[in-house]
Amino acid sequence: MVLQLSKNTKGILSIIASVIMNIICGSLYSWSGINGYFISYLKYKDSPSVEIKDGYFFSPIITFTSMCFSPLMTILDEKIGLKLISLLSTILVVFTNLLVYNSTNIYYVCGCMVLFGVINAMNYMPLIKNCLYYFPNKKGLINGFVLFGYGTSSLIYNSFADYLINPEYKKINPSTGFFDKDIAFNVKKYLLFFVIFNSTFAIISFLLQFEYKKEKENKLENINDNKKEIKKEEEEELSISLKEAFIQATKGKQLYQLWLMSTILQVVTFTISNTYRSFAQQCYMDEHLLSILTKTYSILSGLSRLIWGALFDKFTFKNLFGICVITQILVGLFLFNSVQFPYLFFFLLCFQSIVISGKVSLNVTMFIKVYGIKYFGFIYSVFTAIGSFTHLLGPFIIKLVVKNTQDYKK
């Protein structure tokens, strides 16, 4: 006899599966926390001309690829369904992690970052959309839960990186600008953990994931469970196609306002967030303190996505986003003037993560509320893809302009 699960139980399990998968996807961004180690490893293995700055491209490449592929994945979600996408994603996670484990050349690794971006795209909008169908009246909270995985993943992966790669928290060698060989070669241990952990939990996530099937749900349950909002969603989905919904969205100014808000600050934001640890290592700051700061940043980032999403179910976007912008401007002014005081700089950076992650959560939730559960993924993906080039500008600027630590401070 097959155990019959209720709609809420399936929804909760799907949220758990989505959080697990987003922790894995978030782990791909944890490369910004091990740039110095990994680049040192590549230099000693097969890329002698590599520079620490080359590692600044890892996370931006993932983000850029993810944004470019997200529209395609939202269409595939409609065509083949979430469960098949999750299966393909699980297979790709195992395959790509094995590739990274066996890569010793900077160009091969960058190719793996592209594949990581594809994995990210497969598990971003489709997972959020599926969870929202189970709990349509909790858009902000559900979105916050799913995005929570992205924010907190660095806590897990950087903790293992510290233990496996640099347990004594040794600094970069000032004479070479890289970590010594005995530390760099420990990266292989971390990559083995990366393969086993990610592959195992990707499989667990796939098994826990339940694709929402509207036609199989009990109509009375729908009526009792937020009937007004569900009825509105169903009417919207029956009235127009995905293409028609997108065309309608492009005719309104609100879409362009949302796009501008999500794009305009990306260069500064991602330049700082993807390079701050490597910059600090070049300043020869204490590695133990850097580890604590990185984990603090991760915790605050994850919690802020959840908290701001939950707040959006009770307050307006304009008020919450206004608080985020004002706070970021104030913190940014202090941040700009604290560069000569590294410890204060990184404390402010951790606080800044609350605002940066909050804006991500608010922006995605706003798209859900304005364009509906069925359509928001494609509309959001297309317009964020248009602004995806901003994620690559930061590392390009550093690569071209920054020659030393003093240039970074400028």
Disulfide bonds with the S-S distance in Angstrom:
none
